[in-house]
Amino acid sequence: MRVLAILASLGLLTACGGQRQSEPAQVMRLSGGPIARACMASERKARNEALCGCIQTVANQDLSGADQRMAVSFYDDPHRAQVMRQSDNPRDEAFWLRYRGYADRSEQLCRAYS
């Protein structure tokens, strides 16, 4: 009887399993949206659907729709990001802080997809 209880417990533990770190797609739901589309349309070598979807997911969590549209413009015109970063306009500065937070977080969370 004791052996049966141990085997049953072992079976339950095995069935529960665990989430492996090597399977990032199970960790984060990938999204579609303006940033994912711009990412896929870019000429960056590291782009792929999983990476771009992950970046979009983080954008959905961290950026408003207007912020996402602004971020999309950086794909077409990287100089625009530089101008925004150096701007003394309080609105631009506030956006840049949100954008940097998003960029840092997406770099950390989406690294497994690149």
N, C-alpha and C positions, 0 to 999 in steps of 0.2 A: 504494500500500500504506500509506503514511504517512497519507494522508487517511482511509483506512478505519479505521485504528487510532484516530485522533483522533475520528472520528464514533462509534465504538464506545465510547470512553471517555466522551464527552459523553452518549451514550445511557444509560450506567450511572449517571452522576452525576445525570441528570434523573430516572431511575427511583427512585433512592434518596430523592430529595425531601428534605423537612425538615419538622419539626413547626412549624406556624404557631402563634404565641402567641394568635391570634384564635380558636382552637378549643379552649377549655378542657376540653371533654368528653373530648378525647383525652389530656389531661394527667392527669386523676384519674378513677378508677372511682367512680361514684356508688353509694351504699349506701342500703338501707332499714333502718329500726330505730326504736327508741322516740323518739329525738330528731328524726328526719326526720318521723315521724308528728305529734309535738307541734308541730313547725315548720309543717307544712302545715295543722294545725288552728287555728293561731294567727290572730289578726286583723291581723298585720303586713302592710302593703301590699307589701313587697318579696318576700314569700314566693313560691316557685315550686318545682317538683319538682327542678330541677337544683340550686338553692341549698340546699334542705333535704337533698338527697342528698349534696351535698358536705360540708355541716356534719356529717352522720352519719358519713361516711367519716373525717373528722378525729377525731370522737369515738371511733370504733372503734380508732383508732391511739393516742389519748391517754388515754382514760378507761376504767375498769373498768365492768362492768355496773351495779354499785351506784352508781358515780359518775354514770353516764348516767341512772339512775332519779332521782337527786337533781337533776340538771340539768333533767330533764323537769318536775319540780315547779315550777321557776322560771317556766315558760311559763304555768302556771295561777295562780301566786302570786308575782309579782315581788318583793313585800315579803320573802318568804322568802329570796331571794338577798341582800337587804340585811342581814337578821338574820345570815345565815351569814357574810357578809363581815366584820361587826363582832364576831363571836363571839370570846371569849377561850379557848374550848375548843381544845386542841391538835389534836384530830381534825378539827374544823371548819376550823381554820387550814390544815391540810395539804390538806384537800379544796379549799379556796379557791385555794390556790397551783396545784394541778393544773387546776382549772377555768379560772383566768385564763390559764394557759399554753395550754389548749385553745382558749379564746375568742380569744386573740390570734392563734394559728396558723390557726384557721378563718377569721377575718376576713381574714387575709393571703391564704390559699390560695383562698378561695371568693369573693373580691371580683368576679371575672369573671362570676359567675352572678347577681349582684344587679342 
